[in-house]
Amino acid sequence: MIKFFRKIRQKLLSENKFSKYLLYAIGEIVLVVIGILIALQINNWNENRVAKIEEKTILKNINTEFLQNKKVIQQTYEYFEIGNNSIKTIMSLIGKPKEEIGRYNIDSLLFTALETGSFRPSENTISDLLQSGRLQLLQNENLKHLLYQWTRNLKASNVRYERVEQKVDNELVPYLSKNYALKDIDMFGELGWKTKSLLKIDKLKIFEDIEFENIMDDYMYRAQVAQNGLNELTIVIDNIIKETKPYND
């Protein structure tokens, strides 16, 4: 083909048909430009096709990850719900006569109050998108906004959850270690003791102690704030799942 065009040019020049040669040269340039534009268009089309395929894969991964995250948050929420109910019962007994307190299984109530579960939602897909810059592949602006919102809310929830655990580890457990029998509480946990502590201790005396009431009050406040944060996260998760569901059916 190149030789064919070259012969035409040489023939026009040898016949001194410059005007025709000029028109031919311009036509040839136009053909080259059109060829380049077509090649670029094909390349762009191919890149867009690959990007759309990758976007669908990302959306499917996001949907799968957040379906799992919803389960994790629901489990943590249930732990808080059970724990907060136990704390409310304990708080209602502080200052009451021992006869009334004795009607309740305080060991079990304290065990469920101390159990905060685990809070470790997956961030693999989102972290990978942010670090690699592939978040820009997502065309859904509302979804991108939701993912940023999830990241912000998750950081806040992690802080709230850590404050709950700090209260348990730094104040509540040390207090109970001095004033209660942890063995009796651990009968309901993984240790599963078959018998209670043989040491003589007035376990119900904590219900006459303002320090215990204050610790439990602050503990419940932190747990309630953390639980409210889980509600906020759940709303964001539901919206993310809604935006990505069509790609995981």
TORKOL-4160 file (C-alpha; in steps of 0.2 Angstrom, whole numbers, padded with zeros to 4 digits, m for minus):
249
<pt num="1" X="0000" Y="0000" Z="0000"/>
<pt num="2" X="0014" Y="0012" Z="0004"/>
<pt num="3" X="0023" Y="0008" Z="m0012"/>
<pt num="4" X="0007" Y="0011" Z="m0021"/>
<pt num="5" X="0005" Y="0029" Z="m0014"/>
<pt num="6" X="0023" Y="0032" Z="m0017"/>
<pt num="7" X="0021" Y="0028" Z="m0036"/>
<pt num="8" X="0007" Y="0040" Z="m0037"/>
<pt num="9" X="0017" Y="0054" Z="m0029"/>
<pt num="10" X="0031" Y="0051" Z="m0041"/>
<pt num="11" X="0020" Y="0051" Z="m0056"/>
<pt num="12" X="0012" Y="0067" Z="m0052"/>
<pt num="13" X="0029" Y="0075" Z="m0049"/>
<pt num="14" X="0036" Y="0069" Z="m0065"/>
<pt num="15" X="0021" Y="0076" Z="m0074"/>
<pt num="16" X="0023" Y="0093" Z="m0066"/>
<pt num="17" X="0005" Y="0092" Z="m0059"/>
<pt num="18" X="0010" Y="0101" Z="m0043"/>
<pt num="19" X="m0008" Y="0107" Z="m0039"/>
<pt num="20" X="m0014" Y="0089" Z="m0040"/>
<pt num="21" X="0001" Y="0083" Z="m0030"/>
<pt num="22" X="m0003" Y="0096" Z="m0017"/>
<pt num="23" X="m0021" Y="0090" Z="m0016"/>
<pt num="24" X="m0016" Y="0072" Z="m0015"/>
<pt num="25" X="m0003" Y="0076" Z="m0001"/>
<pt num="26" X="m0016" Y="0085" Z="0009"/>
<pt num="27" X="m0028" Y="0070" Z="0006"/>
<pt num="28" X="m0015" Y="0058" Z="0012"/>
<pt num="29" X="m0012" Y="0068" Z="0028"/>
<pt num="30" X="m0030" Y="0068" Z="0031"/>
<pt num="31" X="m0031" Y="0049" Z="0029"/>
<pt num="32" X="m0016" Y="0047" Z="0041"/>
<pt num="33" X="m0024" Y="0059" Z="0054"/>
<pt num="34" X="m0040" Y="0049" Z="0052"/>
<pt num="35" X="m0031" Y="0033" Z="0055"/>
<pt num="36" X="m0023" Y="0040" Z="0070"/>
<pt num="37" X="m0039" Y="0046" Z="0077"/>
<pt num="38" X="m0047" Y="0029" Z="0074"/>
<pt num="39" X="m0033" Y="0020" Z="0083"/>
<pt num="40" X="m0034" Y="0032" Z="0098"/>
<pt num="41" X="m0053" Y="0029" Z="0098"/>
<pt num="42" X="m0051" Y="0010" Z="0098"/>
<pt num="43" X="m0038" Y="0012" Z="0112"/>
<pt num="44" X="m0049" Y="0023" Z="0122"/>
<pt num="45" X="m0063" Y="0011" Z="0119"/>
<pt num="46" X="m0053" Y="m0004" Z="0125"/>
<pt num="47" X="m0046" Y="0005" Z="0140"/>
<pt num="48" X="m0064" Y="0010" Z="0145"/>
<pt num="49" X="m0070" Y="m0008" Z="0143"/>
<pt num="50" X="m0056" Y="m0014" Z="0154"/>
<pt num="51" X="m0060" Y="0000" Z="0167"/>
<pt num="52" X="m0078" Y="m0005" Z="0167"/>
<pt num="53" X="m0074" Y="m0023" Z="0170"/>
<pt num="54" X="m0062" Y="m0018" Z="0184"/>
<pt num="55" X="m0076" Y="m0007" Z="0191"/>
<pt num="56" X="m0088" Y="m0021" Z="0192"/>
<pt num="57" X="m0076" Y="m0032" Z="0201"/>
<pt num="58" X="m0073" Y="m0018" Z="0214"/>
<pt num="59" X="m0091" Y="m0015" Z="0216"/>
<pt num="60" X="m0094" Y="m0034" Z="0219"/>
<pt num="61" X="m0080" Y="m0035" Z="0232"/>
<pt num="62" X="m0087" Y="m0020" Z="0241"/>
<pt num="63" X="m0104" Y="m0027" Z="0242"/>
<pt num="64" X="m0097" Y="m0044" Z="0248"/>
<pt num="65" X="m0086" Y="m0035" Z="0261"/>
<pt num="66" X="m0100" Y="m0024" Z="0268"/>
<pt num="67" X="m0112" Y="m0039" Z="0269"/>
<pt num="68" X="m0099" Y="m0047" Z="0281"/>
<pt num="69" X="m0096" Y="m0030" Z="0290"/>
<pt num="70" X="m0115" Y="m0029" Z="0294"/>
<pt num="71" X="m0114" Y="m0046" Z="0302"/>
<pt num="72" X="m0099" Y="m0041" Z="0313"/>
<pt num="73" X="m0108" Y="m0025" Z="0318"/>
<pt num="74" X="m0124" Y="m0033" Z="0322"/>
<pt num="75" X="m0115" Y="m0046" Z="0333"/>
<pt num="76" X="m0106" Y="m0032" Z="0342"/>
<pt num="77" X="m0122" Y="m0022" Z="0344"/>
<pt num="78" X="m0131" Y="m0038" Z="0352"/>
<pt num="79" X="m0116" Y="m0039" Z="0364"/>
<pt num="80" X="m0119" Y="m0021" Z="0369"/>
<pt num="81" X="m0138" Y="m0023" Z="0370"/>
<pt num="82" X="m0136" Y="m0038" Z="0382"/>
<pt num="83" X="m0122" Y="m0029" Z="0392"/>
<pt num="84" X="m0132" Y="m0013" Z="0394"/>
<pt num="85" X="m0147" Y="m0022" Z="0400"/>
<pt num="86" X="m0136" Y="m0031" Z="0413"/>
<pt num="87" X="m0129" Y="m0014" Z="0418"/>
<pt num="88" X="m0146" Y="m0006" Z="0420"/>
<pt num="89" X="m0151" Y="m0021" Z="0431"/>
<pt num="90" X="m0135" Y="m0019" Z="0442"/>
<pt num="91" X="m0138" Y="0000" Z="0443"/>
<pt num="92" X="m0156" Y="m0002" Z="0449"/>
<pt num="93" X="m0150" Y="m0014" Z="0463"/>
<pt num="94" X="m0137" Y="m0002" Z="0470"/>
<pt num="95" X="m0142" Y="0004" Z="0487"/>
<pt num="96" X="m0156" Y="m0009" Z="0488"/>
<pt num="97" X="m0157" Y="m0021" Z="0503"/>
<pt num="98" X="m0147" Y="m0037" Z="0501"/>
<pt num="99" X="m0163" Y="m0048" Z="0502"/>
<pt num="100" X="m0169" Y="m0040" Z="0486"/>
<pt num="101" X="m0151" Y="m0040" Z="0478"/>
<pt num="102" X="m0150" Y="m0059" Z="0482"/>
<pt num="103" X="m0165" Y="m0063" Z="0471"/>
<pt num="104" X="m0153" Y="m0060" Z="0456"/>
<pt num="105" X="m0139" Y="m0070" Z="0449"/>
<pt num="106" X="m0126" Y="m0056" Z="0451"/>
<pt num="107" X="m0111" Y="m0066" Z="0445"/>
<pt num="108" X="m0120" Y="m0069" Z="0428"/>
<pt num="109" X="m0126" Y="m0051" Z="0427"/>
<pt num="110" X="m0108" Y="m0045" Z="0429"/>
<pt num="111" X="m0101" Y="m0058" Z="0416"/>
<pt num="112" X="m0113" Y="m0051" Z="0403"/>
<pt num="113" X="m0110" Y="m0033" Z="0408"/>
<pt num="114" X="m0091" Y="m0036" Z="0405"/>
<pt num="115" X="m0093" Y="m0045" Z="0388"/>
<pt num="116" X="m0091" Y="m0032" Z="0374"/>
<pt num="117" X="m0088" Y="m0044" Z="0360"/>
<pt num="118" X="m0075" Y="m0040" Z="0347"/>
<pt num="119" X="m0076" Y="m0026" Z="0334"/>
<pt num="120" X="m0065" Y="m0029" Z="0319"/>
<pt num="121" X="m0074" Y="m0024" Z="0303"/>
<pt num="122" X="m0065" Y="m0028" Z="0287"/>
<pt num="123" X="m0056" Y="m0013" Z="0278"/>
<pt num="124" X="m0046" Y="m0023" Z="0265"/>
<pt num="125" X="m0056" Y="m0017" Z="0249"/>
<pt num="126" X="m0057" Y="0001" Z="0254"/>
<pt num="127" X="m0039" Y="0002" Z="0260"/>
<pt num="128" X="m0033" Y="m0006" Z="0244"/>
<pt num="129" X="m0044" Y="0007" Z="0234"/>
<pt num="130" X="m0037" Y="0022" Z="0243"/>
<pt num="131" X="m0019" Y="0016" Z="0243"/>
<pt num="132" X="m0019" Y="0012" Z="0224"/>
<pt num="133" X="m0029" Y="0026" Z="0219"/>
<pt num="134" X="m0042" Y="0015" Z="0210"/>
<pt num="135" X="m0056" Y="0023" Z="0219"/>
<pt num="136" X="m0057" Y="0035" Z="0205"/>
<pt num="137" X="m0063" Y="0020" Z="0194"/>
<pt num="138" X="m0080" Y="0021" Z="0203"/>
<pt num="139" X="m0092" Y="0032" Z="0193"/>
<pt num="140" X="m0105" Y="0032" Z="0207"/>
<pt num="141" X="m0101" Y="0048" Z="0216"/>
<pt num="142" X="m0114" Y="0044" Z="0230"/>
<pt num="143" X="m0105" Y="0028" Z="0233"/>
<pt num="144" X="m0088" Y="0036" Z="0234"/>
<pt num="145" X="m0096" Y="0049" Z="0247"/>
<pt num="146" X="m0103" Y="0034" Z="0257"/>
<pt num="147" X="m0086" Y="0025" Z="0257"/>
<pt num="148" X="m0077" Y="0041" Z="0264"/>
<pt num="149" X="m0091" Y="0043" Z="0277"/>
<pt num="150" X="m0089" Y="0024" Z="0282"/>
<pt num="151" X="m0070" Y="0028" Z="0284"/>
<pt num="152" X="m0073" Y="0043" Z="0295"/>
<pt num="153" X="m0087" Y="0034" Z="0305"/>
<pt num="154" X="m0077" Y="0018" Z="0308"/>
<pt num="155" X="m0062" Y="0028" Z="0315"/>
<pt num="156" X="m0074" Y="0036" Z="0327"/>
<pt num="157" X="m0082" Y="0020" Z="0332"/>
<pt num="158" X="m0065" Y="0012" Z="0335"/>
<pt num="159" X="m0061" Y="0026" Z="0347"/>
<pt num="160" X="m0078" Y="0023" Z="0356"/>
<pt num="161" X="m0075" Y="0005" Z="0357"/>
<pt num="162" X="m0058" Y="0007" Z="0364"/>
<pt num="163" X="m0064" Y="0018" Z="0378"/>
<pt num="164" X="m0076" Y="0005" Z="0383"/>
<pt num="165" X="m0063" Y="m0008" Z="0384"/>
<pt num="166" X="m0051" Y="0004" Z="0393"/>
<pt num="167" X="m0065" Y="0006" Z="0406"/>
<pt num="168" X="m0066" Y="m0012" Z="0409"/>
<pt num="169" X="m0048" Y="m0016" Z="0409"/>
<pt num="170" X="m0042" Y="m0001" Z="0419"/>
<pt num="171" X="m0056" Y="0002" Z="0431"/>
<pt num="172" X="m0070" Y="m0011" Z="0432"/>
<pt num="173" X="m0059" Y="m0027" Z="0433"/>
<pt num="174" X="m0046" Y="m0020" Z="0445"/>
<pt num="175" X="m0061" Y="m0014" Z="0456"/>
<pt num="176" X="m0069" Y="m0031" Z="0456"/>
<pt num="177" X="m0052" Y="m0040" Z="0459"/>
<pt num="178" X="m0052" Y="m0031" Z="0476"/>
<pt num="179" X="m0070" Y="m0032" Z="0480"/>
<pt num="180" X="m0078" Y="m0047" Z="0472"/>
<pt num="181" X="m0073" Y="m0065" Z="0467"/>
<pt num="182" X="m0068" Y="m0065" Z="0448"/>
<pt num="183" X="m0069" Y="m0084" Z="0449"/>
<pt num="184" X="m0088" Y="m0084" Z="0452"/>
<pt num="185" X="m0090" Y="m0072" Z="0437"/>
<pt num="186" X="m0079" Y="m0083" Z="0426"/>
<pt num="187" X="m0090" Y="m0098" Z="0429"/>
<pt num="188" X="m0100" Y="m0091" Z="0414"/>
<pt num="189" X="m0085" Y="m0088" Z="0403"/>
<pt num="190" X="m0072" Y="m0099" Z="0394"/>
<pt num="191" X="m0064" Y="m0104" Z="0411"/>
<pt num="192" X="m0080" Y="m0112" Z="0415"/>
<pt num="193" X="m0076" Y="m0115" Z="0434"/>
<pt num="194" X="m0087" Y="m0129" Z="0441"/>
<pt num="195" X="m0086" Y="m0122" Z="0459"/>
<pt num="196" X="m0087" Y="m0104" Z="0466"/>
<pt num="197" X="m0073" Y="m0096" Z="0476"/>
<pt num="198" X="m0070" Y="m0104" Z="0493"/>
<pt num="199" X="m0064" Y="m0088" Z="0500"/>
<pt num="200" X="m0076" Y="m0079" Z="0512"/>
<pt num="201" X="m0081" Y="m0062" Z="0504"/>
<pt num="202" X="m0096" Y="m0051" Z="0505"/>
<pt num="203" X="m0099" Y="m0049" Z="0487"/>
<pt num="204" X="m0115" Y="m0039" Z="0489"/>
<pt num="205" X="m0105" Y="m0025" Z="0498"/>
<pt num="206" X="m0101" Y="m0017" Z="0481"/>
<pt num="207" X="m0119" Y="m0012" Z="0480"/>
<pt num="208" X="m0116" Y="0000" Z="0495"/>
<pt num="209" X="m0101" Y="0008" Z="0487"/>
<pt num="210" X="m0102" Y="0024" Z="0478"/>
<pt num="211" X="m0086" Y="0020" Z="0469"/>
<pt num="212" X="m0094" Y="0005" Z="0461"/>
<pt num="213" X="m0109" Y="0015" Z="0456"/>
<pt num="214" X="m0099" Y="0029" Z="0448"/>
<pt num="215" X="m0088" Y="0016" Z="0438"/>
<pt num="216" X="m0104" Y="0007" Z="0432"/>
<pt num="217" X="m0112" Y="0023" Z="0427"/>
<pt num="218" X="m0098" Y="0029" Z="0417"/>
<pt num="219" X="m0095" Y="0012" Z="0409"/>
<pt num="220" X="m0113" Y="0012" Z="0404"/>
<pt num="221" X="m0112" Y="0029" Z="0396"/>
<pt num="222" X="m0097" Y="0024" Z="0386"/>
<pt num="223" X="m0106" Y="0008" Z="0381"/>
<pt num="224" X="m0121" Y="0018" Z="0375"/>
<pt num="225" X="m0111" Y="0030" Z="0365"/>
<pt num="226" X="m0102" Y="0015" Z="0357"/>
<pt num="227" X="m0119" Y="0007" Z="0353"/>
<pt num="228" X="m0126" Y="0023" Z="0345"/>
<pt num="229" X="m0110" Y="0024" Z="0334"/>
<pt num="230" X="m0114" Y="0006" Z="0328"/>
<pt num="231" X="m0132" Y="0012" Z="0323"/>
<pt num="232" X="m0124" Y="0026" Z="0313"/>
<pt num="233" X="m0112" Y="0013" Z="0304"/>
<pt num="234" X="m0126" Y="0002" Z="0300"/>
<pt num="235" X="m0135" Y="0016" Z="0291"/>
<pt num="236" X="m0120" Y="0019" Z="0280"/>
<pt num="237" X="m0117" Y="0000" Z="0277"/>
<pt num="238" X="m0135" Y="m0002" Z="0272"/>
<pt num="239" X="m0133" Y="0012" Z="0259"/>
<pt num="240" X="m0117" Y="0005" Z="0252"/>
<pt num="241" X="m0125" Y="m0012" Z="0250"/>
<pt num="242" X="m0139" Y="m0004" Z="0241"/>
<pt num="243" X="m0128" Y="0005" Z="0229"/>
<pt num="244" X="m0118" Y="m0011" Z="0225"/>
<pt num="245" X="m0131" Y="m0024" Z="0226"/>
<pt num="246" X="m0134" Y="m0025" Z="0207"/>
<pt num="247" X="m0116" Y="m0030" Z="0204"/>
<pt num="248" X="m0117" Y="m0045" Z="0216"/>
<pt num="249" X="m0133" Y="m0054" Z="0211"/>
